[in-house]
Structures are given as C-alpha cells and as structure tokens.
Amino acid sequence: MKELSSEERMTRTLERKPVDRVPTFEWYIDPKVINALTPGLDYEQFCYEMDIDAICVDCDYDKKTIEDDKILDEWGMIKKDTAEAHSYPIDGPVRTLEDAEKYIPPDPYRKGRYASIERAIKEHQGKKALILHLNDVISIPSRLMPFDMFLMKLMDDPQTVKALVKMSVDINLKLAKEARKRGIKFVYTGDDFAYNSGPMISPSQFREIFYPELKRVVTGYKELGLLVLKHTDGNIMSLIEMIIDSGFDCLDPIDPLAGMDLARIKSEYGHRISLKGNVDCAGTLAYKGIEETIEETKNCLRIGMPGGGYILSSSNSIHSSVKPENYKAMLDTVKKHGVY
C-alpha cells in the first residue's frame, strides 16, 4: 500500500479498513517532554517533527483565576489549579432541579468560540487528523456540583442529574455541528466512567440515566459525519456493551492499571470497534527503561495489529513524569514494527 497521510491513516483505522501502518497520537503531551525531545518546538510542531498522526484541539472558553489557586471557567465550574494539564473540579453552580433547569451553558454561537479550531484547520487540514475534544454524559453534569453531591443525587434526586445530562448532550451536539461546518472530521469524548475497581455508577443506574443520552449524543455526532473516539479510564467491563452499542468508532485506553486486558478486548470486540492504547504511562513510560518500553510497545502491536482497527498510544497521556527517552522509544518502535 502507498504511504497514507496522517488524516487518511486515522480515517481508515477508525473505519477498520487496511492502512499502511499503525497510527499513533496522544490526548496530551506535556511541554516538559516536548522540550526535552525537541527544544523550542510547540505541541503542533512536535507532532510534525515526531510524525504523530493527530493533533487535538478544543473550543475556546473564558476562565479566570479566583482565590489564588482556583479557576472559575465559563461553565461556572470551580477548579483547583494542579500545575498539571488538568485542573481538579471542586464545585459548580447547581444544587437543585430548579438550578439545573435555570442553568445556561456557554453560548455555542459566541464570537471566537471556534477560533482555535479555525486556525488549526487552516494550518493542518489534510495533513494531520484534527480531533476535537467534546463531552458526552458524565463530565459536565458531575462538575456542576461537588462530585460527592453528584453521586448522592443519583440516589435521591435523579431528575436533577437527568436534566443536566440532557443539557450536556444538547450543548455538545450544537458545538459539534458548528465545528463540523468549519471542517472538523473527528471528535473524542473524555468523560471517565470508571475507577480502577469498576464503574463510578452502577450498571443499572448507567443504563437508566446515562445510556439513552449516550446513544443520542453519539448518534448525533455520527449523523454529522464525524468519526467518534471514546476515552474512559478504569475498569469498564460491566459497561462495555452499552459503550460499544452507543456507536463509538474507537475505545481508549483499555486501562492496564484497572486490569483491562487489551488481548481480551481485541478478541471479543475488535470486530465491532477500533481500539487505542495502551503502553502503561503510570509505570513503564514513567519509571522503567527503554528496553522495557520497546518490549511493551511491541507486545501491544502484536495484540492490536491483526485485522487492523488499532491505534498505538500510551494508556492515558504523556504526562510530566513520563521519561522523554521512553516516549521516543515508543514512537520509534511503532514506526519500525507497526507496518502492515
């Protein structure tokens, strides 16, 4: 097969069609790792220098710092600044069903909402797969109040949760429609559904409260012509049938820390959905050596490659504790051993 562009390679992989080689990309690459490997380059330049197949983009939202280490964003969520890629949500404006019904999310039509997307499309369309971060059914509802309150409301006030889930789906479908008009072809939803021990929400509650809206949002994305990737950490085995049946094109990261087994998922579900993952970023990439990284990467390729529909990546992201030399070894290995 002739060499494909990164966008072609990603498209065909998500459609489970033959490709020239296994694609690779990360949801996040820490600037410290980027600078160690390619001093002076930013994230997007790094993706070209290291032959990474996708660039992740976001809509543009306002935020401001309050009380030193706390951030108030345009959704009304209050988050603690951790000095890492992701801040930690601690509070929000919703407490009651009345609050949920009166809540107004960020305006999807606000001027400048898609400025970063428009710039990225102008610079990278046709060369890199541009993957937009959106949401599905849990992240936004659970961050509009303290998380322990969210869990309690699942038990004693499910109507408030249902109202927030519907709102999340409605706003994300509007955002997706506007992004699609501008040329976006790929989206991913980063809502985590599980802990290492199992789902955050019981399977019965998930099926009743979240599953219908999960199907609605994925169906809506697909009707816009988008390819849709699902990221969720944790042990999702008791939810996996609902996740796959919702219509996602790809599942990530098959979390090894949670006991998720790439070989089992590939065997049981690889004919229904593409897979992304899962070189251990908490252990191997952060604390082990180059040779161990190479062997783990080769093992992931041996499992994931047969039949196609596989993206090689870390088990979450390239965070600040990942050894730069290990990440480079992972990238070199997929280029060498990930050719069909």
C-alpha positions as CSV (number, residue, x, y, z in Angstrom):
1,M,0.0,0.0,0.0
2,K,1.2,3.5,-0.8
3,E,2.1,5.7,2.2
4,L,-1.0,7.4,3.5
5,S,-1.3,10.9,5.0
6,S,-1.9,11.0,8.8
7,E,-5.5,12.0,8.2
8,E,-6.1,9.2,5.8
9,R,-4.4,6.7,8.1
10,M,-6.6,7.8,11.0
11,T,-9.8,7.7,9.0
12,R,-9.2,4.3,7.6
13,T,-8.1,2.9,11.0
14,L,-11.3,4.2,12.6
15,E,-13.3,2.6,9.8
16,R,-11.4,-0.6,10.3
17,K,-10.0,-0.6,6.8
18,P,-6.5,-1.5,5.7
19,V,-3.7,1.0,6.3
20,D,0.0,1.3,5.7
21,R,1.0,1.3,9.3
22,V,-0.4,1.7,12.8
23,P,-1.2,5.4,13.6
24,T,-0.2,6.9,16.9
25,F,-1.1,10.1,18.9
26,E,-1.8,11.2,22.4
27,W,-4.6,13.2,24.0
28,Y,-2.0,15.3,25.8
29,I,1.8,15.6,25.6
30,D,3.4,17.6,28.5
31,P,5.5,20.6,27.4
32,K,8.4,19.3,29.5
33,V,8.6,16.1,27.4
34,I,8.2,18.1,24.2
35,N,11.0,20.5,25.2
36,A,13.3,17.6,26.2
37,L,12.9,15.9,22.8
38,T,12.6,18.9,20.5
39,P,13.8,22.1,22.3
40,G,12.0,25.2,21.1
41,L,9.1,23.4,19.4
42,D,5.4,23.7,20.5
43,Y,2.9,20.9,20.6
44,E,1.8,21.2,17.0
45,Q,5.3,21.5,15.6
46,F,6.3,18.5,17.8
47,C,3.6,16.4,16.1
48,Y,5.2,17.0,12.7
49,E,8.8,16.5,13.9
50,M,7.9,13.2,15.6
51,D,5.5,12.0,12.8
52,I,2.5,11.9,15.1
53,D,-0.8,11.3,13.3
54,A,-3.3,13.6,15.1
55,I,-3.4,17.0,16.7
56,C,-6.0,17.5,19.4
57,V,-8.0,20.8,19.6
58,D,-10.5,22.4,21.8
59,C,-13.2,25.1,21.6
60,D,-12.3,28.4,23.2
61,Y,-13.7,29.2,26.6
62,D,-13.2,32.0,29.1
63,K,-11.8,31.4,32.5
64,K,-10.3,33.5,35.4
65,T,-8.3,32.9,38.5
66,I,-10.0,33.3,41.8
67,E,-8.6,32.8,45.3
68,D,-5.0,32.1,44.3
69,D,-5.1,28.5,43.1
70,K,-8.8,28.3,42.0
71,I,-10.1,28.8,38.5
72,L,-13.7,29.8,37.5
73,D,-14.5,28.8,34.0
74,E,-17.2,29.8,31.5
75,W,-19.3,26.8,32.6
76,G,-19.5,28.1,36.1
77,M,-17.2,25.3,37.3
78,I,-14.7,26.0,40.0
79,K,-11.5,24.0,39.6
80,K,-8.2,23.8,41.6
81,D,-5.1,24.5,39.6
82,T,-2.8,21.5,39.9
83,A,0.0,22.9,37.8
84,E,-0.5,19.9,35.5
85,A,-2.5,19.6,32.3
86,H,-5.8,19.1,34.0
87,S,-7.2,21.2,36.9
88,Y,-9.3,19.5,39.6
89,P,-13.0,20.2,39.7
90,I,-14.3,21.1,43.1
91,D,-17.6,23.0,42.8
92,G,-20.2,24.4,40.5
93,P,-23.5,26.4,40.4
94,V,-26.1,23.6,40.6
95,R,-27.6,22.2,43.7
96,T,-31.3,21.6,42.9
97,L,-33.5,20.7,40.0
98,E,-34.5,24.3,39.8
99,D,-30.8,25.3,39.4
100,A,-30.4,22.6,36.7
101,E,-33.5,23.9,34.8
102,K,-32.3,27.5,35.0
103,Y,-28.6,26.8,34.2
104,I,-27.4,28.4,31.0
105,P,-24.3,26.7,29.4
106,P,-21.7,28.6,27.4
107,D,-23.2,30.1,24.1
108,P,-22.1,27.8,21.3
109,Y,-22.5,30.7,18.8
110,R,-20.4,33.2,20.7
111,K,-17.9,35.0,18.6
112,G,-14.4,33.4,18.9
113,R,-15.7,30.1,20.2
114,Y,-14.1,28.2,17.3
115,A,-11.0,30.5,16.7
116,S,-8.5,27.8,17.7
117,I,-10.3,25.2,15.5
118,E,-10.4,27.6,12.5
119,R,-6.7,28.3,12.8
120,A,-5.8,24.6,13.2
121,I,-7.9,23.6,10.2
122,K,-6.3,26.3,8.1
123,E,-2.8,25.0,9.0
124,H,-3.2,21.3,9.3
125,Q,-6.3,20.0,7.4
126,G,-5.4,17.2,5.1
127,K,-2.1,16.6,6.8
128,K,-2.9,15.7,10.4
129,A,-6.1,14.3,11.8
130,L,-7.6,17.2,13.9
131,I,-9.5,15.7,16.8
132,L,-11.9,18.0,18.7
133,H,-12.4,17.4,22.4
134,L,-16.1,17.3,23.3
135,N,-18.1,15.6,26.0
136,D,-20.9,13.0,26.3
137,V,-22.9,12.4,29.5
138,I,-20.9,12.5,32.8
139,S,-18.1,15.1,32.9
140,I,-20.2,18.2,32.6
141,P,-23.1,17.1,34.9
142,S,-20.7,15.8,37.6
143,R,-18.6,19.0,37.6
144,L,-21.5,21.4,38.0
145,M,-21.6,20.5,41.7
146,P,-19.2,18.7,44.1
147,F,-18.7,15.2,43.0
148,D,-19.9,13.6,46.2
149,M,-23.1,15.6,45.8
150,F,-23.5,14.3,42.3
151,L,-23.2,10.7,43.5
152,M,-25.8,11.3,46.2
153,K,-28.2,12.9,43.7
154,L,-28.1,9.7,41.6
155,M,-29.8,8.1,44.5
156,D,-32.1,10.7,45.9
157,D,-32.6,13.2,43.2
158,P,-32.1,11.5,39.7
159,Q,-34.3,14.1,37.9
160,T,-31.7,16.8,38.6
161,V,-29.0,14.5,37.1
162,K,-31.2,13.7,34.1
163,A,-31.8,17.3,33.4
164,L,-28.0,18.0,33.4
165,V,-27.2,15.0,31.2
166,K,-29.8,16.2,28.7
167,M,-28.3,19.7,28.7
168,S,-24.8,18.3,28.2
169,V,-25.9,16.3,25.2
170,D,-27.8,19.3,23.7
171,I,-24.9,21.7,24.0
172,N,-22.3,19.3,22.8
173,L,-24.4,18.5,19.7
174,K,-24.6,22.2,18.9
175,L,-20.8,22.6,19.4
176,A,-20.2,19.6,17.2
177,K,-22.5,21.0,14.4
178,E,-20.6,24.3,14.4
179,A,-17.2,22.6,14.4
180,R,-18.3,20.3,11.6
181,K,-19.3,23.3,9.5
182,R,-15.7,24.5,9.9
183,G,-14.2,21.3,8.7
184,I,-13.7,19.1,11.8
185,K,-13.9,15.4,11.0
186,F,-13.0,13.7,14.3
187,V,-14.2,14.2,17.9
188,Y,-13.4,12.5,21.1
189,T,-15.3,12.5,24.4
190,G,-13.2,12.4,27.5
191,D,-15.8,11.6,30.1
192,D,-14.4,9.0,32.5
193,F,-16.9,6.3,33.5
194,A,-14.9,4.2,36.0
195,Y,-12.4,3.8,38.7
196,N,-9.7,1.1,38.7
197,S,-12.1,-1.1,40.7
198,G,-15.2,-0.7,38.5
199,P,-17.7,1.9,37.3
200,M,-18.4,5.2,39.1
201,I,-22.0,4.5,38.6
202,S,-23.8,1.1,38.9
203,P,-24.6,-0.5,35.6
204,S,-28.3,-0.3,36.3
205,Q,-28.1,3.4,37.0
206,F,-26.0,3.9,34.0
207,R,-28.5,2.1,31.8
208,E,-31.4,4.1,33.2
209,I,-30.0,7.6,33.5
210,F,-27.0,7.8,31.1
211,Y,-27.2,5.2,28.4
212,P,-30.2,6.7,26.4
213,E,-28.5,10.1,26.2
214,L,-25.1,8.5,25.4
215,K,-26.7,6.8,22.4
216,R,-28.3,10.2,21.5
217,V,-25.1,12.1,21.6
218,V,-23.0,9.5,19.6
219,T,-25.8,9.1,17.1
220,G,-25.9,12.9,16.7
221,Y,-22.2,13.1,16.1
222,K,-22.3,10.3,13.6
223,E,-25.2,11.9,11.7
224,L,-23.0,15.0,11.3
225,G,-20.4,12.8,9.5
226,L,-18.0,12.7,12.4
227,L,-15.8,9.8,13.5
228,V,-16.1,9.5,17.3
229,L,-13.5,8.2,19.7
230,K,-14.3,7.4,23.4
231,H,-11.8,7.8,26.2
232,T,-12.5,6.5,29.6
233,D,-10.1,5.3,32.3
234,G,-10.9,2.5,34.7
235,N,-12.4,-1.0,34.6
236,I,-15.4,-0.6,32.3
237,M,-16.2,-4.2,31.7
238,S,-19.7,-4.0,33.2
239,L,-20.5,-1.0,30.9
240,I,-18.6,-2.0,27.8
241,E,-21.6,-3.4,25.9
242,M,-23.5,-0.2,26.4
243,I,-20.5,1.9,25.4
244,I,-19.9,-0.1,22.2
245,D,-23.6,-0.3,21.3
246,S,-23.8,3.5,21.5
247,G,-21.9,3.7,18.2
248,F,-18.4,4.9,19.0
249,D,-15.8,4.2,16.4
250,C,-12.9,3.7,18.9
251,L,-12.4,2.8,22.5
252,D,-9.4,4.1,24.6
253,P,-7.2,3.3,26.5
254,I,-8.1,-0.3,27.7
255,D,-6.6,0.8,31.1
256,P,-4.0,-1.7,32.2
257,L,-3.9,-0.2,35.8
258,A,-7.6,-1.2,36.1
259,G,-7.0,-4.7,34.9
260,M,-8.4,-4.1,31.4
261,D,-6.8,-6.7,29.0
262,L,-6.1,-5.5,25.5
263,A,-5.9,-9.1,24.2
264,R,-9.4,-9.9,25.6
265,I,-10.9,-6.6,24.3
266,K,-9.4,-7.2,20.8
267,S,-10.6,-10.7,20.7
268,E,-14.2,-10.0,21.9
269,Y,-14.8,-6.6,20.5
270,G,-12.2,-5.8,17.8
271,H,-14.7,-6.7,15.0
272,R,-17.1,-4.0,16.3
273,I,-14.9,-1.1,17.3
274,S,-11.4,0.2,16.8
275,L,-9.0,0.3,19.8
276,K,-6.4,2.8,21.1
277,G,-3.8,2.1,23.7
278,N,-2.2,1.0,25.9
279,V,1.5,1.3,26.8
280,D,1.5,1.9,30.6
281,C,2.2,5.6,31.2
282,A,1.9,5.2,35.0
283,G,4.5,2.5,35.3
284,T,6.6,1.6,32.2
285,L,6.8,5.0,30.5
286,A,7.4,6.9,33.8
287,Y,9.7,4.6,35.7
288,K,11.1,1.8,33.6
289,G,13.8,1.7,30.9
290,I,14.0,2.0,27.1
291,E,14.2,-1.8,26.5
292,E,11.2,-2.5,28.7
293,T,9.3,0.3,26.8
294,I,10.2,-1.2,23.5
295,E,9.1,-4.7,24.5
296,E,5.8,-3.5,25.9
297,T,5.1,-1.4,22.8
298,K,5.9,-4.5,20.6
299,N,3.5,-6.6,22.7
300,C,0.7,-4.0,22.2
301,L,1.4,-4.1,18.5
302,R,1.3,-7.9,18.4
303,I,-2.1,-7.9,20.0
304,G,-3.6,-4.8,18.4
305,M,-2.5,-5.0,14.8
306,P,-4.1,-8.2,13.4
307,G,-7.2,-7.2,11.4
308,G,-6.5,-3.5,11.7
309,G,-8.5,-1.0,13.6
310,Y,-5.7,-0.2,16.1
311,I,-4.0,3.0,17.3
312,L,-0.9,2.6,19.4
313,S,-0.6,5.1,22.3
314,S,0.1,5.4,26.0
315,S,-2.5,4.2,28.5
316,N,-3.7,7.8,29.1
317,S,-1.3,10.6,28.1
318,I,2.3,11.7,28.0
319,H,2.2,13.4,31.4
320,S,5.1,15.3,33.1
321,S,6.6,12.2,34.7
322,V,7.0,10.3,31.5
323,K,10.6,9.8,30.6
324,P,11.2,11.6,27.3
325,E,13.6,8.8,26.1
326,N,10.8,6.2,26.8
327,Y,8.3,8.1,24.8
328,K,10.7,8.4,21.9
329,A,11.4,4.7,22.1
330,M,7.7,4.0,21.9
331,L,7.3,6.2,18.8
332,D,10.4,4.6,17.2
333,T,9.0,1.2,17.9
334,V,5.6,1.8,16.3
335,K,7.3,3.2,13.2
336,K,9.5,0.2,12.9
337,H,7.2,-2.7,13.9
338,G,3.8,-1.2,13.2
339,V,4.0,-1.5,9.4
340,Y,1.4,-3.8,7.7
